[in-house]
Amino acid sequence: MKPARALFSLLVLAASTAAQAEVKLSKVFTPHMVLQRGMAVPVWGTAAPGEKVSVSFAGQTKETKADDKGAWKVKLDALKANAEPQTLTIGTQKIDDVLVGDVWVGSGQSNMDMVVASYTKDDPVLDAASKQSYPHLRLLRKDANATWETATPETNPKFSALLFSFGFALQREINVPVGLMVGAVGGTPSGFWLSEEMYKADAASAEAVKKFAPTYKYDELMAKYKEDKAKFDVEFAKWKVIADAAKKEGKEIPRGPRGPQGVGRPGETNSGKVGQLFEAFIRPYVGYAIKGVLWDQGESRTNIVGVDQVTLMGALIGGWRKAWGQGDFPFLYVQKPSGGGCAYDYTQPMNRLAEKFAPLPAAIPNNPDREYSHMAFEQIMKYPNTHMVISSDLGNGIHPPNKSGYGARAVQVALAVAYDKGNEYLGPQLASHAINGGKVMLKFRHIGKGLAFKNGDKLQGFSIAGTDKKFVWADAVIEGDTVVVSSKAVAAPAAVRYAWSNAFQWANLFNQDGLPAQPFRTDGW
């Protein structure tokens, strides 16, 4: 072999070997990141099979070898919060400006996905906050090539409005660095946000499908779908001609027709695939040490035939926790539907867009949605360390404009359940009831500084019925930590309901911490 060719071959071999041996980190490890304090911190990546990897940070060094597939992982010992920039070293690589504090993951659909710039016009608190720099608040967007960024007037507008609202307010309260990681997509069901393995392993979901299947008229629904699809195809063809002409002439293209939703069999999705968004947006985060999760989703339900939102959220929450391997970290979720009730104090920025107090309606509304209602979403709290962010007094809408208020309320919850600050974070919840003659005595949890009514000249929103199940509006008075409910029209009461409706601006029970009671009933009718 000629010397020049031999030299060339050696250089190619050396370059190939160097490339093969290159130690790579998972994409979540970049400059400006925040590492979680107070627990072991996994750091992982890839290298050549069998290659030694050394990781150093904050005075400690951990070593390991890549496995036969080239994967490696170490765990740093628990770290103390530190707002001073430090360097994470992996072999010869250095990652600068690393802080230590608390990391929160935000996920869900559009109310988590939509960015700060979409809301500043109608949210003065958010607008002012977005124009500030927060050296100790770090952001990781969902984009495939996103890297950690410091929160600045340039980066803030592009980040999740809700998660940013939560993050800047939380960082101010706890005074340690905060890292925010978002993975959310508008218009998406919960069934897309847990892995297929999580779903298939969930006994409660399987039982729900089994119970629902005999009632499901698949053939009829499929026939109707095919009929609607045929109509859609005709409309789409007409629209396409118009759209092509408009495009050719440089005119605005009109909105196209919406196709009918698919029809799945029990236990299957109507469209899409279980877990498709978990794999794309959450799987890359799994294992990164975190403090907790803030979730905002529900409008698009589950998209799994026969499995309701409450049941599937149990599979999702449990599945995420198992995947992360951190135990039952705090899981906060925003109540749905947004708004629906009056506020304790409309002068508070958080409550400025709450619906106005209203008189009792003439007819008693007793028809809340079984799945998409305040009382349904409250049931998600039955899962361990899972906590609802009350939204009934924060303003309504599919996309409520008061994102700073929603973020501030989420901080109230986080401070109580994740930081043990001792503050109240829920409105009065029914604990027990007793019937004494013609009166029903209601006891509550989460009374905070005490029960109260606000707006109007009396407590209202309660209905009462005897065994005939005919409800009438009731008189209600607060006696200490008890509400006493009665009506002259019902001599022998059997049941009481409060705010039992999809919207209840006319119900005005609160605790003195300013948090509204949520709908409840004592009956199972």
C-alpha positions as CSV (number, residue, x, y, z in Angstrom):
1,M,0.0,0.0,0.0
2,K,1.3,3.4,-0.9
3,P,2.2,5.7,2.1
4,A,-0.4,8.3,1.2
5,R,-3.2,5.7,0.9
6,A,-2.1,4.1,4.2
7,L,-2.1,7.4,6.0
8,F,-5.6,8.2,4.7
9,S,-6.9,4.8,5.9
10,L,-5.4,5.3,9.3
11,L,-7.1,8.8,9.5
12,V,-10.5,7.3,8.5
13,L,-10.1,4.6,11.1
14,A,-9.2,7.0,13.8
15,A,-12.1,9.3,12.9
16,S,-14.5,6.4,12.9
17,T,-13.3,5.2,16.3
18,A,-13.5,8.7,17.8
19,A,-17.1,9.0,16.5
20,Q,-18.0,5.6,17.8
21,A,-16.6,6.4,21.2
22,E,-18.2,9.8,21.6
23,V,-20.1,10.1,24.8
24,K,-23.5,11.7,24.3
25,L,-26.0,13.0,26.8
26,S,-29.7,12.8,26.6
27,K,-31.1,15.9,24.9
28,V,-32.6,17.2,28.2
29,F,-29.1,18.0,29.5
30,T,-28.0,21.4,28.1
31,P,-26.6,24.7,29.4
32,H,-29.0,26.7,31.6
33,M,-30.8,23.7,33.0
34,V,-32.0,23.2,36.5
35,L,-31.2,20.0,38.4
36,Q,-33.7,18.8,41.1
37,R,-32.6,19.3,44.7
38,G,-33.1,16.9,47.6
39,M,-33.0,13.6,45.7
40,A,-30.7,11.4,43.6
41,V,-30.3,13.0,40.2
42,P,-30.0,10.6,37.2
43,V,-27.8,11.6,34.3
44,W,-27.8,9.4,31.2
45,G,-26.8,9.1,27.6
46,T,-25.0,6.9,25.1
47,A,-21.4,5.9,24.3
48,A,-19.6,3.0,22.7
49,P,-20.5,-0.3,24.4
50,G,-18.3,-0.9,27.4
51,E,-16.9,2.6,27.3
52,K,-16.1,4.2,30.7
53,V,-18.1,7.3,31.5
54,S,-17.3,9.8,34.2
55,V,-19.7,12.5,35.4
56,S,-18.7,15.3,37.8
57,F,-20.8,18.0,39.5
58,A,-20.8,20.0,42.7
59,G,-17.8,18.2,44.2
60,Q,-18.9,14.6,43.4
61,T,-17.8,12.3,40.6
62,K,-19.7,9.2,39.4
63,E,-18.3,6.6,37.0
64,T,-20.0,3.8,35.0
65,K,-19.6,1.8,31.8
66,A,-22.0,1.8,28.8
67,D,-23.9,-1.4,28.4
68,D,-23.8,-3.6,25.4
69,K,-26.2,-1.3,23.6
70,G,-24.2,1.8,24.4
71,A,-26.6,3.1,27.1
72,W,-25.3,4.5,30.3
73,K,-26.6,6.2,33.5
74,V,-25.3,7.5,36.7
75,K,-27.0,9.0,39.7
76,L,-25.6,12.0,41.5
77,D,-26.2,12.1,45.2
78,A,-28.9,14.5,46.5
79,L,-28.0,18.1,45.8
80,K,-28.7,21.3,47.8
81,A,-30.4,24.2,46.1
82,N,-27.9,26.5,44.6
83,A,-28.6,29.6,42.5
84,E,-24.9,30.0,41.6
85,P,-24.1,28.7,38.1
86,Q,-22.1,25.4,38.2
87,T,-20.6,23.1,35.5
88,L,-21.6,19.6,34.8
89,T,-18.7,17.6,33.3
90,I,-19.1,14.4,31.3
91,G,-15.7,13.2,30.2
92,T,-14.3,16.1,28.3
93,Q,-17.7,17.8,27.7
94,K,-18.8,20.6,29.9
95,I,-22.3,22.0,30.5
96,D,-22.2,25.4,32.0
97,D,-24.7,27.6,33.9
98,V,-26.4,24.7,35.7
99,L,-28.5,25.6,38.7
100,V,-30.0,23.4,41.4
101,G,-33.6,23.9,42.6
102,D,-37.0,22.4,41.7
103,V,-38.2,21.1,38.3
104,W,-41.8,20.9,37.3
105,V,-43.3,19.3,34.1
106,G,-46.3,20.8,32.5
107,S,-48.5,18.8,30.1
108,G,-52.0,18.5,28.6
109,Q,-53.7,20.2,25.7
110,S,-54.1,23.7,24.5
111,N,-54.5,25.5,27.8
112,M,-51.0,24.2,28.6
113,D,-49.7,24.5,25.1
114,M,-50.6,28.0,24.1
115,V,-47.8,30.5,24.6
116,V,-47.5,33.7,26.6
117,A,-47.7,35.9,23.5
118,S,-51.2,34.6,22.9
119,Y,-52.5,36.0,26.2
120,T,-50.6,39.1,27.2
121,K,-53.2,41.4,25.4
122,D,-56.0,40.4,27.9
123,D,-53.9,39.5,30.9
124,P,-52.1,42.6,32.4
125,V,-50.4,40.6,35.1
126,L,-49.0,38.1,32.6
127,D,-48.0,41.0,30.2
128,A,-46.0,42.7,32.9
129,A,-44.3,39.5,34.0
130,S,-43.4,38.5,30.5
131,K,-41.4,41.7,30.1
132,Q,-39.1,40.8,33.0
133,S,-36.0,38.7,33.3
134,Y,-35.8,35.9,35.8
135,P,-32.2,34.6,36.2
136,H,-33.4,31.7,38.4
137,L,-36.3,30.6,36.2
138,R,-35.3,28.3,33.3
139,L,-37.5,27.1,30.5
140,L,-37.5,24.0,28.2
141,R,-39.9,24.1,25.4
142,K,-41.4,21.1,23.7
143,D,-39.6,21.5,20.3
144,A,-37.5,18.6,19.2
145,N,-34.3,20.7,19.2
146,A,-35.2,22.9,22.1
147,T,-32.6,23.6,24.8
148,W,-32.9,25.0,28.3
149,E,-33.2,28.8,28.3
150,T,-33.2,31.5,30.9
151,A,-36.5,33.3,31.3
152,T,-36.1,36.7,29.6
153,P,-38.3,39.1,27.7
154,E,-37.1,37.4,24.5
155,T,-37.8,33.8,25.6
156,N,-40.9,34.2,27.8
157,P,-43.4,35.0,25.0
158,K,-42.6,31.7,23.3
159,F,-43.2,29.5,26.4
160,S,-46.4,28.0,27.8
161,A,-48.5,30.8,29.2
162,L,-49.9,28.6,32.1
163,L,-46.6,27.0,33.0
164,F,-44.8,30.3,32.9
165,S,-47.5,31.9,35.1
166,F,-47.0,29.1,37.5
167,G,-43.2,29.2,37.4
168,F,-42.5,32.9,37.9
169,A,-44.9,33.1,40.8
170,L,-43.6,29.9,42.4
171,Q,-40.0,30.9,42.1
172,R,-40.8,34.2,43.9
173,E,-42.4,32.3,46.7
174,I,-39.8,29.5,47.3
175,N,-36.7,31.6,46.4
176,V,-34.8,28.8,44.8
177,P,-34.2,28.1,41.1
178,V,-37.1,26.7,39.2
179,G,-37.0,24.7,36.0
180,L,-40.0,24.2,33.7
181,M,-40.3,21.5,31.1
182,V,-43.4,21.5,28.9
183,G,-44.9,18.8,26.7
184,A,-48.4,19.7,25.5
185,V,-50.4,19.7,22.2
186,G,-53.7,21.5,21.7
187,G,-56.9,19.5,21.1
188,T,-55.6,16.3,22.4
189,P,-57.2,13.5,24.6
190,S,-55.7,12.0,27.7
191,G,-55.4,8.7,25.8
192,F,-52.5,10.1,23.8
193,W,-50.6,11.0,26.9
194,L,-49.9,7.7,28.6
195,S,-48.0,4.8,27.0
196,E,-49.7,1.8,25.5
197,E,-48.1,-0.3,28.2
198,M,-49.5,1.9,30.9
199,Y,-53.0,1.7,29.5
200,K,-52.9,-2.1,29.0
201,A,-51.6,-2.7,32.5
202,D,-54.4,-0.7,34.1
203,A,-57.0,-3.0,35.7
204,A,-59.5,-0.2,36.2
205,S,-59.5,0.8,32.6
206,A,-60.0,-2.9,31.5
207,E,-62.9,-3.2,33.9
208,A,-64.5,0.0,32.6
209,V,-64.3,-1.4,29.0
210,K,-65.7,-4.7,30.1
211,K,-68.7,-3.0,31.7
212,F,-69.3,-0.6,28.8
213,A,-68.9,-3.0,25.9
214,P,-72.4,-4.7,26.1
215,T,-74.1,-1.3,25.8
216,Y,-72.1,-0.1,22.8
217,K,-73.8,-0.1,19.4
218,Y,-70.7,-0.3,17.2
219,D,-72.4,-1.4,14.0
220,E,-75.0,1.5,14.1
221,L,-72.3,4.0,14.9
222,M,-70.1,2.7,12.1
223,A,-72.9,2.9,9.6
224,K,-73.6,6.5,10.7
225,Y,-69.9,7.3,10.4
226,K,-69.7,5.9,6.8
227,E,-72.7,8.0,5.9
228,D,-71.2,11.2,7.3
229,K,-67.9,10.4,5.8
230,A,-69.5,10.1,2.3
231,K,-71.1,13.5,2.8
232,F,-67.8,15.0,4.0
233,D,-66.0,13.6,0.9
234,V,-68.4,15.5,-1.3
235,E,-68.1,18.7,0.7
236,F,-64.3,18.4,0.8
237,A,-64.1,18.0,-3.0
238,K,-66.1,21.2,-3.5
239,W,-64.0,23.0,-1.0
240,K,-60.8,21.9,-2.6
241,V,-61.8,23.4,-5.9
242,I,-62.6,26.7,-4.2
243,A,-59.4,26.6,-2.2
244,D,-57.2,25.8,-5.2
245,A,-58.7,28.8,-7.0
246,A,-58.2,31.1,-4.1
247,K,-54.6,30.0,-3.7
248,K,-54.0,30.6,-7.4
249,E,-55.5,34.1,-7.2
250,G,-53.6,34.9,-4.0
251,K,-56.8,35.2,-2.0
252,E,-57.5,34.0,1.5
253,I,-58.3,30.3,1.5
254,P,-61.7,29.6,3.3
255,R,-61.9,27.2,6.2
256,G,-62.4,23.6,5.0
257,P,-65.1,21.2,6.3
258,R,-64.4,19.1,9.3
259,G,-64.6,15.4,8.9
260,P,-66.6,13.1,11.2
261,Q,-64.8,11.5,14.2
262,G,-63.8,7.9,13.7
263,V,-65.5,5.1,15.5
264,G,-63.4,2.7,17.5
265,R,-64.4,-0.5,19.3
266,P,-64.6,-0.7,23.1
267,G,-61.2,-0.2,24.6
268,E,-59.8,1.3,21.4
269,T,-59.3,4.9,20.2
270,N,-61.7,6.6,17.9
271,S,-58.7,7.9,16.0
272,G,-54.9,8.1,16.5
273,K,-53.0,5.8,18.8
274,V,-52.7,5.4,22.5
275,G,-49.5,6.9,23.7
276,Q,-48.4,8.7,20.6
277,L,-47.9,12.0,22.3
278,F,-46.4,10.5,25.5
279,E,-43.7,8.9,23.3
280,A,-43.0,12.1,21.4
281,F,-43.1,14.7,24.2
282,I,-42.9,13.0,27.6
283,R,-40.7,10.0,27.1
284,P,-37.6,12.2,26.6
285,Y,-38.2,13.7,30.0
286,V,-38.8,10.5,31.9
287,G,-36.1,9.9,34.5
288,Y,-35.1,13.5,34.8
289,A,-35.5,14.2,38.5
290,I,-38.6,16.4,39.1
291,K,-40.5,18.0,41.9
292,G,-43.9,17.4,40.3
293,V,-46.4,17.8,37.4
294,L,-48.9,20.4,36.5
295,W,-51.6,19.0,34.1
296,D,-54.3,20.9,32.2
297,Q,-56.4,18.7,29.9
298,G,-59.9,17.3,29.8
299,E,-61.9,19.2,27.1
300,S,-61.0,16.4,24.6
301,R,-61.8,13.6,27.0
302,T,-59.9,10.3,26.6
303,N,-60.6,9.3,23.0
304,I,-60.7,5.6,24.3
305,V,-64.2,4.1,23.8
306,G,-65.6,3.1,27.2
307,V,-63.0,4.6,29.4
308,D,-63.9,7.9,31.2
309,Q,-61.5,10.6,32.1
310,V,-61.4,9.9,35.9
311,T,-60.5,6.2,35.3
312,L,-57.9,6.9,32.6
313,M,-56.2,9.6,34.7
314,G,-55.6,7.0,37.3
315,A,-53.7,4.9,34.7
316,L,-51.8,8.0,33.5
317,I,-50.8,9.3,36.9
318,G,-49.8,5.9,38.1
319,G,-48.0,5.1,34.9
320,W,-46.0,8.3,34.9
321,R,-44.9,7.8,38.4
322,K,-43.8,4.2,37.8
323,A,-41.9,5.3,34.7
324,W,-40.1,8.1,36.6
325,G,-39.3,5.8,39.5
326,Q,-39.6,8.6,42.1
327,G,-42.6,7.4,44.0
328,D,-45.8,9.4,44.2
329,F,-44.6,12.9,43.3
330,P,-47.2,15.7,43.5
331,F,-49.5,15.7,40.5
332,L,-51.6,18.9,40.2
333,Y,-54.4,19.2,37.7
334,V,-56.6,22.1,36.6
335,Q,-60.3,21.6,37.3
336,K,-62.7,21.4,34.3
337,P,-64.7,22.9,33.0
338,S,-63.1,26.3,33.4
339,G,-65.0,28.8,35.4
340,G,-68.7,28.4,36.2
341,G,-68.9,30.0,39.6
342,C,-68.7,33.4,41.4
343,A,-65.7,34.7,43.3
344,Y,-65.1,35.7,46.9
345,D,-63.2,38.9,46.1
346,Y,-63.4,40.3,42.6
347,T,-60.7,42.9,43.4
348,Q,-58.1,40.2,43.4
349,P,-56.3,39.9,40.0
350,M,-56.7,36.2,40.1
351,N,-60.5,36.5,40.2
352,R,-61.1,39.6,38.1
353,L,-62.7,37.6,35.3
354,A,-64.9,35.3,37.4
355,E,-68.5,35.2,36.5
356,K,-70.7,37.6,38.3
357,F,-72.9,36.4,41.2
358,A,-76.4,35.7,40.0
359,P,-79.8,35.1,41.7
360,L,-81.1,31.6,42.1
361,P,-82.7,30.3,38.8
362,A,-86.5,29.6,39.0
363,A,-86.0,26.0,38.0
364,I,-83.6,23.9,40.0
365,P,-80.8,22.6,37.7
366,N,-79.9,19.0,38.5
367,N,-78.3,17.9,35.3
368,P,-74.5,18.2,35.5
369,D,-72.5,16.3,32.9
370,R,-71.5,12.9,34.3
371,E,-68.0,13.1,32.8
372,Y,-67.2,16.7,32.0
373,S,-68.2,18.6,35.1
374,H,-66.7,20.1,38.2
375,M,-67.9,17.2,40.4
376,A,-66.5,14.6,38.0
377,F,-63.1,16.2,37.9
378,E,-63.0,16.4,41.7
379,Q,-63.0,12.6,41.7
380,I,-59.5,12.5,40.3
381,M,-58.2,13.6,43.7
382,K,-58.9,10.1,44.9
383,Y,-55.5,9.0,43.5
384,P,-52.5,9.4,45.9
385,N,-50.9,12.9,46.2
386,T,-53.1,14.1,43.4
387,H,-54.5,17.6,43.9
388,M,-57.0,19.8,42.0
389,V,-56.5,23.4,41.1
390,I,-59.9,24.9,41.6
391,S,-60.9,27.0,38.6
392,S,-64.6,27.7,39.1
393,D,-63.9,31.3,40.3
394,L,-61.1,32.1,37.8
395,G,-63.2,32.9,34.7
396,N,-64.6,30.7,32.0
397,G,-64.1,29.8,28.3
398,I,-62.4,27.0,26.4
399,H,-59.3,29.1,26.6
400,P,-59.7,31.3,29.7
401,P,-57.8,34.6,29.2
402,N,-56.7,34.9,32.8
403,K,-53.7,32.6,32.6
404,S,-51.9,34.5,35.4
405,G,-54.8,33.7,37.7
406,Y,-54.8,30.0,36.8
407,G,-51.0,29.9,37.4
408,A,-51.3,31.8,40.8
409,R,-54.0,29.3,42.0
410,A,-51.8,26.4,41.0
411,V,-49.0,27.9,43.1
412,Q,-51.4,28.1,46.1
413,V,-51.9,24.3,45.7
414,A,-48.2,23.6,45.2
415,L,-47.2,25.5,48.3
416,A,-49.6,23.5,50.4
417,V,-49.1,20.0,49.0
418,A,-45.5,20.1,47.7
419,Y,-43.9,22.5,50.1
420,D,-45.9,22.1,53.3
421,K,-46.5,25.8,53.8
422,G,-49.7,25.1,55.7
423,N,-51.9,27.3,53.5
424,E,-55.4,26.3,52.5
425,Y,-55.7,25.3,48.9
426,L,-59.3,23.9,48.5
427,G,-62.7,25.2,49.2
428,P,-65.0,23.5,51.7
429,Q,-65.6,19.8,50.8
430,L,-68.5,17.8,52.3
431,A,-67.2,15.5,55.0
432,S,-70.4,14.1,56.4
433,H,-74.1,14.8,56.9
434,A,-76.7,14.0,59.4
435,I,-80.5,14.4,59.4
436,N,-82.0,15.8,62.6
437,G,-85.8,16.2,62.3
438,G,-86.5,18.6,59.5
439,K,-82.9,19.7,59.2
440,V,-79.8,18.4,57.4
441,M,-76.5,19.2,59.2
442,L,-73.5,19.3,56.8
443,K,-69.9,19.0,58.0
444,F,-66.9,20.1,55.9
445,R,-63.2,19.5,55.3
446,H,-61.0,22.4,54.1
447,I,-62.8,25.1,56.1
448,G,-59.6,27.0,56.4
449,K,-60.1,30.1,58.6
450,G,-63.9,29.3,58.7
451,L,-66.9,29.0,56.6
452,A,-68.4,32.1,54.9
453,F,-70.8,33.2,52.3
454,K,-70.0,36.1,49.9
455,N,-72.2,38.0,47.5
456,G,-75.9,38.5,48.2
457,D,-77.4,38.9,51.6
458,K,-77.6,35.2,52.5
459,L,-76.1,31.8,51.9
460,Q,-77.7,30.1,48.9
461,G,-77.2,27.3,46.3
462,F,-78.6,24.4,48.3
463,S,-81.6,22.3,47.3
464,I,-83.4,19.7,49.5
465,A,-85.7,16.8,48.8
466,G,-87.6,14.1,50.7
467,T,-87.9,10.5,49.6
468,D,-90.1,11.7,46.7
469,K,-86.9,13.1,45.1
470,K,-88.6,16.4,44.4
471,F,-86.0,19.1,45.1
472,V,-86.8,22.6,46.2
473,W,-84.6,25.5,47.0
474,A,-83.5,25.4,50.6
475,D,-82.7,27.8,53.4
476,A,-79.1,27.4,54.6
477,V,-77.3,29.0,57.5
478,I,-73.7,28.7,58.8
479,E,-73.3,27.6,62.4
480,G,-69.6,27.3,63.2
481,D,-68.1,24.7,61.0
482,T,-71.5,23.4,60.0
483,V,-74.1,24.4,57.4
484,V,-77.7,23.7,58.5
485,V,-80.1,23.2,55.6
486,S,-83.9,23.0,55.7
487,S,-87.2,24.0,54.0
488,K,-90.7,24.4,55.2
489,A,-91.8,22.5,52.1
490,V,-89.9,19.4,53.0
491,A,-90.8,18.2,56.5
492,A,-88.8,15.0,56.3
493,P,-85.6,15.7,54.3
494,A,-83.7,12.8,52.7
495,A,-81.1,14.6,50.5
496,V,-79.3,17.9,49.9
497,R,-77.5,19.1,46.9
498,Y,-75.3,22.1,46.4
499,A,-74.4,23.9,43.2
500,W,-75.5,20.7,41.4
501,S,-75.1,22.1,37.8
502,N,-72.5,22.6,35.1
503,A,-72.5,26.3,36.0
504,F,-73.4,27.8,39.4
505,Q,-72.8,31.5,39.6
506,W,-75.7,31.6,42.2
507,A,-73.9,29.3,44.7
508,N,-71.9,31.3,47.3
509,L,-70.4,29.1,50.0
510,F,-66.6,29.7,50.6
511,N,-64.1,29.4,53.3
512,Q,-62.6,32.7,54.6
513,D,-59.5,32.0,52.7
514,G,-61.5,32.9,49.6
515,L,-61.8,29.4,48.1
516,P,-65.2,28.3,46.8
517,A,-67.0,25.1,47.8
518,Q,-67.5,22.7,44.9
519,P,-70.7,21.0,43.9
520,F,-71.8,18.0,46.0
521,R,-74.8,15.9,46.9
522,T,-75.7,13.6,49.8
523,D,-77.8,11.3,47.7
524,G,-76.9,8.6,45.2
525,W,-80.1,9.0,43.2
